[in-house]
Amino acid sequence: MKRLALPAILSSLLLASCTTGDLGRPRPNYFSDQLAPAIGDWTARFSGEASSWFHLTDDEKQLRARAWRLVMPAYELNVFEREVSSLFHARVLPAQAQSGSISDYHRGLVSGSFASQASRYNRLAEDANADRALLAPFRANAIRVVNADRARLRTLDASPRVPADSREPAQARVIENEGLILWVCDRLGFRLSSYRYALDNLVVEMPSREAVRAERAIMGLEAEIGLVCKLPLIGVFGGKSGSEGAPQPDRPVVYKG
């Protein structure tokens, strides 16, 4: 409860200061760019999570930017939900507090303003295809980050010229990076389940031949998720890569936004 007290207050500040830019990411502003990450770093340290003071590499910055769209909810958000969701990305709120209801996306489809049932199926297919298009660039980015982290750890172990006080932040950054990749995979699995739930319930409520297109889009997304989430990670987060490597409930997802 103590950890959530400060973030709950800060959510109102973020609500007032943050607007949405391209791909659902917040537009650059002081709160999202500087204040929220600083608060997220503090809350991570307070809860005993890994947190590095090292500067982010270009690939690490890009990985975090690409992860934004993939860890946000798939359904339409109102302003408050959108800004609270952004607090997860900044580490101000714990990732485990994100919605675990796979019915949210379906509820958005049936309650939204659509011309016909075909429009709902088309929206589902478009969302799944849009997600799929983001995964290949994210995977390439993640591979570069993991390879750089392997070089980081090799140098850390082999070079006597690296000062002792650089060891902990270096290891923490590797944990942050791997935790981010695992978190993305965890949320992709949730997103895939949300799409399947929506498709099944749409077919029951409003059968349509458009369901075939939506199902194919979801299958394509599932195949792409498999490629992303079977990357050979280093294993510093305490698990293997792939579906078996999703963060366990008692293991907080850690990264630096």
Phi, psi and omega in degrees: 000322180298322182293328184275344185297305180297313179300326180297322178290318183291336180300326179292325177294317180295322179301322182280337190251351190246130172239161187268137178252214183289146178057027178079000180280153180289145174292149181303130175200168186298319184294307185287330184273329186234307187291311182299313177300324179294319178292320178298321177296319180295315181293326177296315179296321181297325182268003177084016178275160177293136179209123184252141176269001178299148172294146176284140173286168178300318180293324178293321176297316181294322179299318180292324177293318180291328181291334185309305184295330185278337180261351175285155178301147181282337183276166179294131181255143167281174187300314182297314180299321181296317183287324175295321179299326180293338178290334174295317182295330180272000180071011178287320174253146180291143182299330182294344182277357178295157181301137177246016182265113181284355180274351183300315183296316179298320180298322177294324180293316185281336182265347181285172181269104180232148183290327183199177177294331178298324179295324179292316178296320179296320178297318178299314179296318180296319179295317180295318179292324178295319177297317182299322181295337181276344191282323179298314176297322179295319180297315179298319179296316180297321179298317179297319180293316180296317178297320178294323179293324176297317178295322179300312183290323178297315180294321180299321181280330189263334187264126176280354183273354178274122183297154184298327183284358175267348184294309183297311179295330177294313179294323179296321180295321178297319178295318178300313182297314181292323178298323178295315180298317179293323178295317177301316180295321178298315181287331175294321176297319177295318180296318179298317177297323179296318179294318180295319177299315180297317181297312181301317183284330174295319179297321179293319184276317185222074181305139181201149177293344177294345179297332181296315179297318179295319180296320179296320178297319179293320177296321177296320177296318180299318179296320180290323176299320179301322179291320181291317190268014172242024177294144177285089180283168182288324179098014182286345182274357176097022179197170178276166175282170179089191184298330179283350184260010177297144182303136178284155183304330183267006180245106182294139174288130183234138175190172178242118182276000000 
